[in-house]
Amino acid sequence: MHIMDVLNLVGVILAFAALLIAWWTLKVTKQSVERARIDWARQKWFDLYFKADQAYNALEEYQALYQGCNPAICSPEQEKDHNKLMDIFREACTMAVVFPKNPAIDSFCDSVKFTNVSDALSKERLEELSDALELLRQKALINRGVLNVESADA
């Protein structure tokens, strides 16, 4: 075997090793990109869930404050609080409408369609919003693997 044959064989082996390294690097990169995409999507769902939760809490507080009042006769304070509530709903809906159409988004948007003050006092409406919030929460759940951090002592 000549020195050139040995060098050619070494070159082929090194080229094959470089090919394997490149293939492995591509595989790891694709996995990293997919994890990043999933994390990004989950974060967007969480952001929406968080805003919807604020809307739920605002509606619950509004109902606690004005329970039993006549919705046909609003005090200036109630009207102001109702307008704040509607602002929170609008913010949440603005976030929701850019998501792809799906049952969680539809349920949320339907639960905050208010036509009058009495809608804001409806316990059924609060329950609908709670159900929609749960659908959004399911979309926002954190991957269990992220939370399974074992201590160094274990």
Secondary structure, DSSP 8 states (H G I E B T S, - for coil): --HHHHHHHHHHHHHHHHHHHHHHHHHHHHHHHHHHHHHHHHHHHHHHHHHHHHHHHHHHHHHHHHTT--TTS--HHHHHHHHHHHHHHHHHHHHHTTS---HHHHHHHHHT--SSHHHHT-HHHHHHHHHHHHHHHHHH---HHHH----TT-
